[in-house]
Amino acid sequence: MSCEKISNALIAYLDGRASSDERFVIEAHLKLCAACQERAEEFRRLWQVMSEVPAVEPSPAFDARLRQRIAEAAKPKFWGWMLPAPRFAVSVALLVALSIWVGGRRPRSVNLQNMAANSEEQFRMIKDLGVLENYDVLSNFDALSDLPASTQPAQDQQQKRPSDSPGSGSGA
Amino acid sequence: MARSDVQLMLDVKAGDELSFEMLLHKYRKPLVNFLCRMVRDQAAAEDLAQEVFFRVYRARKEYSPSAKFTTWLFRIATNLALNAIRDGRYRQMQISIDAPAAEDEPAFQLPSREARADDRLIERERNQMIRGAILTLPEKQRAAVVLHKYHDMDYAEIGKILGCSESALKSLLFRAYETLRVQLALLVARPAAQPAGEGKRHEL
């Protein structure tokens, strides 16, 4: 077996975890290969050297720090009472969003001034309804025929809307 | 009869805080040492170890014993350490044995003749040299070596922690130890094969 093939099994051989077959093959190779033999010897010394490094001791406050962190994590957050359950919070948020969306679909600019003007117009028409329905008043309205021709459109308008001039109704 | 780690963790899951204290007491030191060898700085290692135990406690309700407790514990620790190293959080703590040492950091050299008289200084220098060499390994190789050498884990468990096959792990370990053998040639080479301080090298 070549040195390259031996290499991956060499660590397992040295730490005693190689199978008996692997051990047999490696030992046979090491007897023949001085380079691999020396490498194996240096690995053994490397491990001895690495074992010289002492372990560190955790600081005395380690446990207390951890307990404090766990205790802090267990405390409810100050806004926790507002969110008793995530599902509830999500439902409320969806409801609010839906309300806003539905509200936004209504006609956005309701012209209140136009509504007021229309109401006033209707009230005036109702108030003058008696005059408008009186055929005699409208047919004998001579003042209109005395006007010059240039003012005919104005006459027409007055005929259409006699209630616009309060004086005309009383003059008839 | 002593309870197994898995049983202790199941008891923690059932609400037994004392069992968590027992696990903490048992694995606090190994975990801090593992992380210390991964990131070098003990304060940083303790921060990471705190995070590991906190995550174990937080996940207690969902714990199911699908693997050995140590596999689970060290997998969390390894992932946290690898992420922290890759994020650069502890980059300043990594060192190269070739890089010039900081003012307050002794250089990674064999002690001078004068210093040899001081055994404690020699020991300190050697330890720092070894730690420095381990820290120069790529993160995954480093984790593999630390788990193999200092935690005596078998290949199957290390493979599960690192997420690699046993054959891949053996290859990883060989490359890592080969690097360390070269880096620490001054400490591991046989004196007879090392004339004038030159270590003999064998390339595969």
Interface residues (C-beta under 8 A of the other chain):
Chain A: C3 E4 S7 N8 A9 L10 I11 A12 D15 R17 A35 C36 E38 R39 E41 E42 F43 R45 L46 W47 V49 M50 S51 E52 V53 P54 A55 V56 E57 P58 S59 F62 D63 R65 L66 R69 I70 A73
Chain B: E21 L24 R28 K29 V32 N33 C36 Q42 A45 E46 A49 Q50 F53 F54 Y57 R58 E123 R126 N127 I130 R131 I134 H148 K149 Y150 D154 Y155 S167 K170 S171 L173 F174 Y177 E178 L180 R181 L184 L187 V188 A189 R190 A193 K200 H202 L204
